Amino acid sequence: MGKLVWKVMGSGATEFADVAARKLVTTVWRVAVGKRPPGHISDPRVSWPAAIGWAAGSGAVVGVARLLATRKAAAYYTKSAGHPPEALQEGQLAVGSL
């Protein structure tokens, strides 16, 4: 297994987690608040509490989902290849890191 395999696995897992988490947060918001989440939180017509609540809630859930998916993909890669992805070895940046 090589760099390309890890990029596909890591990116695919992250993208899937991102989409699933956003759907979950949107559904929870609709149930908890009783209306659709704000479309654009930078729109001045969106109240500050709604904008901050949406940004904090969706950011946290999406971030954790992406972390879990990337770690699961890395564990699967490590088990399959017998070594961690090169991008995750000491001193290197991982997919999606800053």
N, C-alpha and C positions, 0 to 999 in steps of 0.2 A: 504494500500500500504506500502511496506517495502523497506528495503535497496536493495534487489535484483531487485525489479521493477525499482528503481531509477538508479541503475547501468546499467541495460539494456537500459532504456530510454536515460540516459545521454550519455552513450557510443555510442549507435546507432545513436543518433542525431549528435554527434561529428564526427563519422566516415562518415556518409552521407554528412555532410557539408564539410569535408576534401576532399572527392572524387570530389564533385561537384565544389568546389573552384579551385582545381588543374586543372580540365578540362577547367574551365573558363579562368584561367590564361594562360594556354597553348594556347587556341584559341586566346586570345587577343594578346599574344606574336607573334604568327604566322602572325596575321593580321598587327600588328604594325611594327614588325621588318622584316617580309617577309621570315622568315625561322624558322626552328624548334628551340625550346628553348635548351639551353645547357644541355647535358645529365648528366654530372658530373661537377659541377662548380669548383671542386678542381683540375680538369685536367688542367695542365699548358698550353695546347693548346687553352683553352677557354680564351678569352680576359678578362682583369679586368673589363672593363665597362659591358660586357655581364654577367659576374659572379655576380657582385654586383647588377646589375639591376634585374637579375632573383631572387637572394636571397632576396632582399628587397621587390620586387613586390609580389612574391609568398608568402613570409612569412607574409606580411601584410594582403593580401587577405585571406589566409587560416586562419590566427589568428582571424580576424574579423568574418569570416564565422562560425568558431567553437564557438566563443563567442555568436553570435546571436542564433545559434542552441541550445546551452546549456541553455541559458536564456529562450528560447521559451519552451524547454522541462521542465524546472523547473517551469515555469508559468503554463503549462498544468498539471503537477503533483500536484502543489499547489491547483489549481482549482478542480481537481478530488478528491484529498485526504483530502482537507480542511486544510492542513498544508504543509509547505515547506519540501522538502526532508531533512532527518536528516543530511546528509552530508553538507547541505548548511546553517544549523542553526548556530547561532553565535558561533564563536570560533572553527569551524571545517573546514577542507579543502574540497574543491569541487572536483568532477571528473575532472581529467586533470590538476589540479593545482599543483604547486610546494610546 
